[in-house]
Amino acid sequence: MQHERDGGAPGHGGTPEFNWQAHSILIVDDEEGMRSFLERALKPRCGLVETAPDAEHAMRLMARLHFDLLILDIALPGKSGLDWLHELRESGFVGDVILITAFADLDTAINALRGGASDFILKPFRVDQILNSIKNCFQRAHLARENFILRRELAGLSADVEGLVGHSTAMEELRTVLRRVAQMPSTVLLLGESGTGKEVAARALHRMSPRAQRPFVPVNCPAIAAGLIESELFGHVKGAFTGATETRNGLFYYAHGGTLFLDEISELPLALQTRLLRVLEERRLRPVGSEREVPVDVRIIAASNRDLAAEVAAGRFRQDLYFRLAVVEVVIPPLRERVEDIPDLVRHFMQQLTAQLGVPPLALSNALFARLEAYGWPGNVRELRNFIERSLILGGFPVEALGARGDVLAGGTDLPLDEVEKRHILRMLDACGGNKSEAARRLGVSRKTLERKCAEWGESVA
């Protein structure tokens, strides 16, 4: 698997560098002298270099080892390199292939490139020629990975990822812990209620870590269908299952060298928990339908709004995976425990959302802040942000909505938190006419979480 630890992100002044030692190359040529020449040039640089005299030997090597790139001679005994290239692409091989030959015309070169070759080099060639070709292949792969991550982040970017806002003691302590943990390679488990900002904390951990220049890949576990999540995480080969019409890399691949954030990890099926544990322990994964294992270098940050220890006791979460994830546990405080941060958060969201929505800001007052600080905010920071967005759209703060729920949610009540949460969720469902998707959006939780809560209370949700 490609891994460019020395690289910067695209668009930061120049082509990204990469770490040669993290790459693996297979040389396929029937000339012993050429294999030896390339091996001498590449072995001191690359992490793994193997050679084969023909396609048959090469296929045996590829069955047990992962290669980022093939250097393939066209004139091989038995099956030609060009024919084998077509078969490789048909079978779903996505790595780079550089074709080399001593005899070629324009038609051969065109057929090679159309057949999926990354480059075409005529023998004899100098060492610097083949090194530049390899480097270009790896840099294109690096840029493709970075572009994938950028598109994913832009598509799912939440409005509160700017940073951890607030000056309360709880937030200062959280920032101190995150700064310390960020420098360690350990797996981190973030715990906290829905909407507290666990993804914000995860992004902060990544930004402060030695992996900051590498990808941050967020995964909302319950948002992916149970039948697809294994393929989404680990990738699959062509024909692995119905609908797998082409080989596809998983999210672990795109997070290589960086951070993979697994949100609501308690929702992972038990069978997948077993596979995840193995990847964490062995630092290798096997795409769905493949017999070949692929090395990975990913830091895992997991998050849950449920008590994972209780999930373990109930048999819904693997104890060994819990221990593996909880090397460092960080608890994100709920908004009701840091109400002094509400004015900062309101101003932060106001500035952010006025620019996004193209509307003027609303006037703020101490009376408004007092009303907001008295409210229970069971949806935490996410609910506050939704309230500010709704206020800007309406042109005023709908504090009566807080008052309507104030009998159970404002300060001064003696109701247990669980009952506060229950009443708030049921009121929101009622306000949305029973539309659970809309209610979940307003509450800032997943639809699956809302359905689970209602099931726990014996409430039917259409």
NUTIRO-944419 format. One line per 3 residues: for each residue x, y, z of C-alpha. Coordinates in Angstrom, 2 decimals, m for minus. Example, Ala and Ser with C-alpha at 12.3 -4.5 7.8 and 13.67 -1.06 7.14 Angstrom:
REM NUTIRO-944419
12.30,m4.50,7.80  13.67,m1.06,7.14
END
This chain:
REM NUTIRO-944419
0.00,0.00,0.00  1.28,3.39,m0.90  2.36,5.58,1.95
3.95,8.98,1.43  4.88,10.03,4.94  7.06,12.91,3.84
4.42,14.40,1.60  2.47,17.58,1.91  m1.09,17.95,0.71
m1.78,19.01,m2.85  m1.99,22.70,m3.42  0.66,23.63,m0.89
3.41,24.58,m3.25  4.77,21.82,m5.43  4.36,18.14,m6.05
4.14,16.03,m2.86  7.15,13.99,m1.84  6.84,10.39,m0.72
8.64,7.76,1.26  10.21,5.20,m1.09  10.59,2.66,1.73
6.83,2.32,2.06  6.36,1.06,m1.51  6.47,m2.43,m3.00
7.46,m3.27,m6.59  7.38,m6.46,m8.66  9.78,m6.74,m11.65
8.70,m9.20,m14.37  11.29,m9.76,m17.11  12.72,m12.91,m18.65
16.22,m11.36,m18.94  18.21,m12.08,m15.79  20.48,m9.11,m16.49
17.54,m6.68,m16.62  16.02,m8.11,m13.42  19.37,m7.75,m11.67
19.85,m4.20,m12.99  16.43,m3.05,m11.75  16.76,m4.92,m8.46
20.08,m3.19,m7.70  18.54,0.20,m8.51  15.36,m0.26,m6.49
16.16,m2.47,m3.47  18.13,0.22,m1.59  15.17,2.58,m2.03
11.96,0.55,m1.75  10.56,m1.45,1.12  9.92,m4.55,m0.98
11.29,m5.53,m4.39  10.58,m8.97,m5.89  11.39,m10.38,m9.34
9.86,m12.99,m11.64  10.91,m14.34,m15.07  7.36,m14.70,m16.42
3.67,m14.09,m15.73  3.15,m17.47,m14.11  5.80,m16.88,m11.43
4.59,m13.30,m11.00  1.01,m14.43,m10.34  2.21,m16.78,m7.60
4.01,m13.89,m5.91  0.96,m11.63,m6.25  m1.23,m14.28,m4.64
0.62,m13.86,m1.34  2.17,m10.38,m1.48  0.83,m6.89,m2.15
2.55,m4.79,m4.81  1.92,m1.12,m5.48  3.56,m1.22,m8.91
4.65,m3.71,m11.59  7.54,m3.22,m14.00  6.54,m5.54,m16.82
8.41,m6.57,m19.95  6.22,m6.97,m23.04  8.19,m9.86,m24.58
7.72,m12.57,m21.94  7.89,m16.31,m22.60  4.49,m17.95,m22.75
1.99,m15.19,m22.05  3.13,m11.77,m23.31  3.30,m8.85,m20.93
0.67,m6.97,m22.93  m1.78,m9.88,m22.81  m1.19,m10.33,m19.11
m1.73,m6.62,m18.52  m5.18,m6.89,m20.10  m5.97,m9.87,m17.84
m4.74,m8.03,m14.77  m7.01,m5.07,m15.46  m9.95,m7.36,m16.22
m9.42,m9.15,m12.91  m9.47,m5.82,m11.06  m5.79,m5.08,m10.38
m5.62,m1.32,m9.70  m1.89,m0.85,m9.13  0.39,0.98,m11.55
2.07,m0.94,m14.38  5.14,0.32,m16.26  5.73,m1.58,m19.51
9.29,m1.95,m20.82  10.47,m3.39,m24.14  13.41,m3.39,m26.54
11.18,m3.65,m29.63  8.16,m1.42,m30.06  6.34,0.68,m32.58
3.71,3.37,m32.16  0.83,0.88,m32.31  2.34,m1.21,m29.52
2.75,1.87,m27.32  m0.84,2.97,m27.98  m2.17,m0.53,m27.21
m0.14,m0.62,m24.00  m1.51,2.68,m22.74  m5.05,1.78,m23.77
m4.65,m1.54,m21.99  m4.02,0.20,m18.70  m0.26,0.80,m18.60
0.80,3.78,m16.51  3.93,4.35,m18.59  5.86,2.84,m21.51
9.69,2.83,m21.60  12.02,1.62,m24.31  15.13,m0.40,m23.51
17.90,0.44,m22.93  17.10,3.09,m20.34  18.98,4.89,m17.59
18.32,4.44,m13.88  17.02,7.99,m13.56  14.43,7.30,m16.31
12.85,4.38,m14.49  13.06,6.17,m11.13  11.26,9.22,m12.52
8.58,7.01,m14.05  8.02,5.19,m10.73  7.96,8.45,m8.82
5.36,9.92,m11.19  3.16,6.85,m10.75  3.29,7.10,m6.97
2.65,10.84,m6.98  m0.42,10.41,m9.19  m1.72,7.79,m6.76
m1.00,10.15,m3.87  m2.96,12.96,m5.54  m5.85,10.63,m6.36
m6.05,9.58,m2.72  m5.90,13.19,m1.50  m8.61,14.24,m3.96
m10.85,11.40,m2.80  m10.46,12.49,0.82  m11.06,16.14,m0.04
m14.27,15.31,m1.91  m15.44,13.15,0.98  m14.70,15.85,3.55
m16.41,18.57,1.51  m19.46,16.36,1.02  m19.82,15.57,4.72
m18.26,18.60,6.36  m20.27,19.68,9.38  m20.43,23.33,10.30
m18.85,22.88,13.72  m15.50,21.42,12.67  m13.64,24.70,13.01
m12.41,23.78,16.49  m13.29,23.34,20.10  m15.09,26.53,21.13
m15.36,27.70,24.72  m13.32,29.00,27.64  m14.89,26.93,30.44
m12.73,24.88,32.78  m14.14,21.71,31.21  m13.07,22.80,27.72
m9.63,23.95,28.85  m9.08,20.56,30.49  m10.30,18.79,27.35
m7.90,20.76,25.15  m5.02,19.94,27.51  m5.81,16.23,27.35
m6.16,16.27,23.56  m2.85,18.07,23.08  m1.10,15.42,25.14
m2.85,12.44,23.56  m2.37,13.77,20.03  1.39,13.18,20.13
0.99,9.50,21.01  0.35,6.75,18.43  m2.22,5.04,20.68
m5.80,4.29,19.70  m8.23,6.77,21.29  m11.83,6.21,22.39
m13.96,9.36,22.60  m17.03,9.06,24.80  m19.90,11.48,25.15
m23.54,12.12,24.38  m24.76,12.75,20.84  m23.95,16.24,19.64
m21.18,17.00,22.14  m18.56,17.35,19.41  m16.74,14.03,19.29
m15.86,14.49,15.63  m14.60,17.99,16.40  m12.34,16.49,19.07
m11.20,13.76,16.67  m10.27,16.33,14.03  m8.42,18.35,16.66
m6.48,15.23,17.68  m5.54,14.63,14.05  m4.50,18.25,13.41
m2.20,18.24,16.45  m0.70,14.82,15.69  2.39,13.87,13.63
m0.11,12.61,11.02  m1.60,16.07,10.47  m0.43,16.27,6.84
m2.01,12.92,6.00  m5.73,12.14,5.48  m8.44,12.31,8.14
m11.25,9.95,7.11  m14.50,10.07,9.14  m16.86,7.08,9.06
m20.37,7.22,10.51  m20.83,3.50,11.22  m24.65,3.35,11.51
m25.07,5.41,8.34  m23.64,2.57,6.20  m25.86,m0.41,5.44
m24.81,m3.50,7.43  m24.25,m5.49,4.23  m21.91,m2.89,2.78
m19.83,m1.65,5.70  m17.19,m4.41,5.42  m16.59,m3.49,1.78
m16.62,0.23,2.60  m13.93,m0.20,5.25  m11.70,m2.85,3.71
m12.49,m2.64,m0.01  m13.35,m5.52,m2.33  m12.15,m7.21,m5.47
m14.11,m7.54,m8.68  m16.74,m10.28,m8.42  m16.52,m10.56,m4.63
m20.31,m10.28,m4.39  m23.32,m9.42,m6.52  m22.85,m5.91,m7.83
m19.06,m5.85,m7.36  m18.39,m5.05,m11.00  m14.97,m3.56,m10.32
m12.26,m3.64,m7.67  m12.67,m0.88,m5.11  m10.36,0.39,m2.39
m11.78,0.74,1.12  m11.64,3.65,3.54  m8.66,2.11,5.33
m6.76,2.51,2.06  m7.63,6.19,1.80  m6.72,6.80,5.45
m3.30,5.16,5.03  m0.67,7.18,6.86  m3.36,9.24,8.56
m6.36,8.85,10.88  m9.56,6.83,10.53  m12.40,8.11,12.73
m15.05,5.47,13.49  m18.08,7.30,14.89  m20.76,5.36,16.81
m18.57,2.28,16.73  m20.99,0.44,19.03  m23.24,0.00,15.97
m20.73,m2.25,14.16  m21.97,m5.84,13.73  m20.15,m8.38,15.90
m18.66,m10.18,12.89  m17.14,m6.95,11.66  m15.83,m6.17,15.14
m13.79,m9.37,14.87  m12.29,m8.29,11.55  m11.54,m4.81,12.85
m9.73,m6.23,15.88  m7.55,m8.35,13.63  m6.64,m5.34,11.48
m5.74,m3.31,14.56  m3.52,m6.08,15.94  m1.85,m7.22,12.70
m1.86,m3.89,10.83  m2.91,m5.78,7.71  m6.28,m6.21,6.03
m7.80,m8.45,3.40  m10.27,m6.87,0.95  m13.57,m8.71,0.57
m13.13,m11.59,m1.86  m9.33,m11.38,m1.89  m6.78,m13.91,m0.67
m4.05,m11.30,m0.42  m3.40,m9.24,2.70  m2.50,m5.56,2.40
m0.40,m3.67,5.00  m2.00,m0.58,6.54  m0.69,2.28,8.65
m3.70,4.00,10.19  m4.38,5.54,13.58  m7.86,4.70,14.84
m9.96,7.17,16.77  m13.29,5.64,17.77  m16.31,7.32,19.34
m19.47,6.19,21.04  m22.42,7.83,22.74  m23.16,4.55,24.52
m21.48,2.94,27.50  m19.24,0.40,25.76  m18.51,m1.42,29.01
m22.25,m1.99,29.40  m22.44,m3.09,25.76  m19.69,m5.63,26.47
m21.59,m6.94,29.49  m24.73,m7.26,27.36  m22.82,m9.27,24.72
m23.27,m6.65,22.01  m19.64,m5.55,21.84  m16.45,m7.61,21.91
m14.51,m7.20,25.13  m11.12,m7.63,23.43  m11.96,m4.94,20.88
m13.13,m2.62,23.66  m9.82,m3.05,25.49  m7.92,m2.51,22.23
m9.80,0.70,21.46  m9.82,2.12,24.97  m6.05,2.51,25.29
m6.87,6.16,25.98  m10.41,7.23,26.88  m11.44,10.87,26.56
m14.86,12.04,27.74  m16.41,15.02,25.93  m18.55,17.00,28.41
m22.23,17.70,27.59  m23.25,21.30,27.01  m25.27,21.47,30.24
m22.00,20.99,32.16  m20.35,23.96,30.46  m23.14,26.49,30.04
m20.63,29.33,30.36  m19.50,28.39,26.84  m22.93,29.09,25.32
m22.27,32.79,24.53  m19.00,31.85,22.76  m20.74,29.08,20.83
m23.66,31.33,19.82  m21.28,34.00,18.46  m19.22,31.32,16.71
m22.25,29.78,15.00  m23.72,33.19,14.22  m20.56,34.24,12.37
m20.31,30.92,10.60  m23.94,30.63,9.53  m24.53,34.22,8.44
m21.78,33.71,5.86  m23.23,30.37,4.76  m26.85,31.49,4.58
m26.20,35.01,3.30  m28.35,36.63,6.00  m27.60,39.42,8.51
m26.74,38.51,12.12  m29.31,38.81,14.87  m28.95,41.02,17.92
m27.73,39.22,21.04  m28.60,40.13,24.62  m27.85,39.01,28.15
m31.53,38.06,28.54  m31.23,35.73,25.55  m28.07,34.14,26.90
m29.75,33.62,30.27  m32.66,31.88,28.56  m30.31,29.68,26.53
m28.22,28.80,29.57  m31.37,27.76,31.46  m32.32,25.27,28.77
m31.23,21.64,29.14  m29.81,21.12,25.58  m30.19,17.34,25.43
m28.96,17.55,21.81  m25.88,19.41,23.07  m23.77,21.64,20.81
m25.37,20.26,17.65  m28.82,21.21,18.89  m27.58,24.72,19.75
m26.18,25.13,16.26  m29.49,23.97,14.75  m31.30,26.50,16.94
m29.07,29.34,15.69  m29.56,28.26,12.07  m33.32,28.12,12.52
m33.26,31.56,14.18  m31.33,33.12,11.30  m33.72,31.63,8.76
m36.77,32.88,10.70  m35.20,36.29,11.38  m35.56,35.99,15.16
m34.90,33.67,18.07  m37.84,31.27,18.60  m37.37,31.19,22.37
m41.01,30.17,22.76  m39.93,26.78,21.42  m37.57,26.50,24.36
m40.37,27.64,26.63  m42.70,24.99,25.21  m40.22,22.38,26.32
m39.15,24.37,29.34  m41.47,22.54,31.67  m39.15,19.57,31.44
m35.95,21.00,29.99  m35.16,24.32,31.61  m33.17,24.65,34.79
m34.79,24.24,38.15  m36.44,20.87,37.56  m35.77,17.68,39.48
m36.41,15.27,36.60  m33.74,12.66,35.88  m31.72,13.29,32.74
m33.09,10.16,31.05  m36.63,11.45,31.48  m35.62,14.89,30.17
m34.15,13.24,27.08  m37.21,11.04,26.56  m39.69,13.90,26.77
m37.62,16.08,24.49  m37.31,13.40,21.80  m41.04,12.54,21.94
m41.97,16.22,21.71  m39.69,16.64,18.72  m41.29,13.62,17.03
m44.70,15.12,17.69  m43.58,18.49,16.29  m42.35,16.73,13.14
m45.63,14.88,12.67  m43.97,11.55,13.44  m41.35,11.97,10.69
m38.41,10.23,12.35  m35.88,11.30,9.73  m36.72,14.98,10.22
m36.83,14.58,14.00  m33.42,12.90,13.99  m32.01,15.73,11.84
m33.32,18.40,14.21  m32.09,16.50,17.24  m28.67,16.02,15.68
m28.67,12.22,16.00  m28.87,9.37,13.50  m32.26,7.90,12.64
m31.03,4.55,13.95  m30.23,6.11,17.33  m33.68,7.69,17.53
m35.37,4.38,16.68  m33.30,2.57,19.31  m34.26,5.11,21.97
m37.96,4.77,21.17  m37.70,0.99,21.24  m36.13,1.19,24.71
m39.13,3.22,25.92  m41.64,0.90,24.20  m42.71,3.63,21.82
m43.59,2.63,18.27  m42.14,4.86,15.57  m43.65,4.64,12.10
END
